């Protein structure tokens, strides 16, 4: 997206697969120059990049571990140095993992890994990215949470906790930034057909979904596209479920 001859950049964490990939591709079609963050899967990241470029969009890769404050700082500093005078107009905090299991059997590491990836990454990255938004008096932040954080799901005490905390952070940060014309919203997907849900029993789970089906990543991306648009300028601090009626 170019406004007044200025390229608008959108950073999507966990953008090489699933929902993150769909969001990256959609924002590129919307005209943003998309910066695709990923941790390790070079092949998947290149696939997304090449698809966007082949479709005439603008995109680049930014490889770093969202659980590491040092890696985040180094990647952000490097990107800023390579794009003098630019900043991120849109931040999509999408990176996330699951380590499911009943809490009584949950390993400490499974709790810590989920918290670092799903929650701590939001804090360390957003803290950096938001400062130029404040100076520009414009920005869009969308946090990808989960219906698990809204309703709580058995076997996901760690994941539900992290995603519920992200909803709370969304509400609080939206109030801090509203006067600067920066919106902060959360999107809470339900069961979406991605590799993250591939091992689940879809036929049984569909029975618990009022709409009777899993969602598609592109449906989540369409909602995100709206939330970062100018038409959504008066929407902030909200958590929008996209879960086929669950919740």
Residue, then its C-alpha position, 0 to 999 in steps of 0.5 A: x500500500x502506498x499513501x502519499x508516495x509512502x510505502x506502508x509496511x506490515x509485519x506478520x509474525x509466524x507468517x510462513x504457514x497457516x493463518x499467518x501465511x494467509x494474512x501475509x498473502x491477503x495484506x500483500x494483495x491489499x497493497x502492503x509491503x509485507x515483512x514475513x517473520x519466521x523462525x526456522x522453516x526456510x522452504x515454507x517462508x520462501x514459498x510464501x515470499x515467491x507467491x506474493x512476488x509472483x502475484x505482483x505484491x511486495x514482500x520480504x523475509x525477516x527470520x528471527x525467534x520471537x521468544x528471544x528479546x535479543x533476537x527481536x531487537x537485532x532483527x528490528x534494528x537490522x530492518x530499520x537500518x536497511x529501510x531508512x525512515x520507514x517503520x511498520x504501519x501494521x503489526x500482526x502478532x500471530x506467532x504461536x504454538x501449542x503444547x497440549x496436555x492435562x495440567x496435572x501431567x504438564x511439564x514445566x517446559x511446556x508451560x514456559x514454551x507456550x507462554x514465551x511464544x504466545x504471550x512474551x513475544x507480543x510484549x517484546x516486539x510490540x514495545x519496539x514497533x509501537x514507538x514509531x507508530x506513536x510518533x506518526x500518530x497512526x498504526x494498526x496492531x492485531x493480536x491473533x488469540x484463540x477461542x481457547x483464550x475466550x472460553x477455556x479448553x480442557x488440555x490447554x491450560x497453558x495455551x488458554x492462559x496465554x491467549x486469555x492474557x493476550x486478550x487482556x493486553x489488547x484491551x489495556x494497550x488499546x486504551x494507552x494508544x487510542x489518543x494516538x490514533x493507533x488501534x489494537x484489536x484481537x482476533x480469536x479463531x476457533x478450529x481453523x484448517x491448518x497444520x496446527x489442527x491437522x492431528x485433531x479429529x475433525x469429524x468429531x469436533x465439527x459436531x461441537x461447532x454450530x456451523x458444522x465445519x472448520x474455518x479457513x485461514x483465508x476467512x481469518x485473513x479477511x477479518x484482519x484485512x478489515x481491522x487494519x483498514x481505514x474503515x476500522x479506524x473507530x474499532x479498538x480494544x475488541x476481541x472478535x471471535x471467528x469460530x463458527x458460533x463457538x463462544 
